[in-house]
Amino acid sequence: MSESRAEAVASVASAAGSAAAGSAGNWRRAGIVGTAIGVVAAGAAAGVAIERLTVGRGMRQKARLALDSAGPYGALRGMPGTATADDGTEIYYEIDDVEQDATLTPRRRRLFGRKAPAPVTVVFSHGYCLSQDSWHFQRAALRGVVRTVHWDQRSHGRSGRGVAQVQDGVPLDIEQLGRDLKAVIDEAAPEGPLVLVGHSMGGMTVMALADQYPDLIRERVVGVALVGTSSGKLGEVNFGLPVAGVNAVRRVLPGVLKALGQRAELVEKGRRATADLFAGIIKRYSFASKDIDPAVARFAERLIEGTPIDVVAEFYPAFTDHDKTEALAYFAELPVLVLSGVKDLVTPSEHSEAIADLLPDAELVLVPDAGHLVMLEHPEVVTDRLADLLTRAGAVPAGATVGGYGSTSSTAQPG
């Protein structure tokens, strides 16, 4: 570990977390709506109270800045493009291409018709409150090995705000995300075989695509990976809370989020004022490992903090209505990877097991000591199983070398 990185890790180790008592004043400054969320966050705040009492705000800010500079996560860029959704929303994507095989001379190319066959394209769909950069480790490992497309869901990352939601007040649903993915495929991979990879909401997006465009699945998709996702019954998830607590959260959270979305400017100020408290919540619901690299934890914070509160509020109701269990049948004849962290509190591993039960030929991988952001927490496991899926799907030759890019233990280097 480099000296600067060691200093960053040391700084954040003493700077992580927040005190419940110390946060109370900040919640008051955030307004009444902030207090409602503060109740939900109390458990996370209590776990880091001591360090908040002993480390000043300035030192914590310096630690965050040090970690931002130490970990170049999310810095990978590809050839940019834009797809237009059916409601006019501009969807941003990037392509990581591979060089064409120079051995395909014109004489050999004629064996395949007038041109060489289109390469397999792997399309990565990210989760709620994240962006395409959440696939950083897998993207780095697959560069130069297979053609990939990474895109930002509407209102996330570099994509535009949902036109139907902002201008027409149309509630967001998972079906719309499936149509958005179709628009991206039409622009970025209009021909050739496809492997679809989705995490959390991204996995639901893949299911919605199959539900609405079954012919596309039958004719072009050669493999599917569903990571930390669910086909339905998300309204039954308890988020690791006791029964009384989760019932209270379910009762008040939709209304609270709606109120937050209507007062976005005030709430964003409150999020900044209580950044340390949110860091504790994000870490609890993203990771399970005790020795997660602080730079990776900070990267997850940046991804989630980058999602405006009105977008958070806009998307949340869609998950309760999500039910794509029947759509899984379209994947039955394909190589499928179903992977989840055993300690995922957001989409518990039981949901992945339920998917695998309906796809008996799928590979089910349950990763011990892993939370919801398993592709960041244990990237080597996710990349290894993805590489195997790509080989089974014929996306890469069996002899291809896929780098085991990244380890996120506290002693890891960024690359």
Secondary structure, 3 states (H helix, E strand, C coil): CCHHHHHHHHHHHHHCCCCHHHHHHHHHHHCHHHHHHHHHHHHHHHCCHHHHHHCCHHHHHHHHHHHHHHCCCCCCCCEEEEEECCCCCEEEEEEECCCCCCCCCHHHHHHHCCCCCCCCEEEEECCCCCCHHHHHHHHHHHCCCCEEEEECCCCCCCCCCCHHHHHHCCCCCHHHHHHHHHHHHHHHCCCCCEEEEEECHHHHHHHHHHHHCHHHHHHHEEEEEEECCCCECHHHCCCCCCHHHHHHHHHHHHHHHHHHHHCHHHHHHHHHHCHHHHHHHHHHHHCCCCCECHHHHHHHHHHHHCCCHHHHHHHHHHHHHCECCHHHHHHCCCCEEEEEECCCCCCCHHHHHHHHHHCCCCEEEEECCCCCCHHHHCHHHHHHHHHHHHHHCCCCCCCCCCCCCCCCECCCCCC
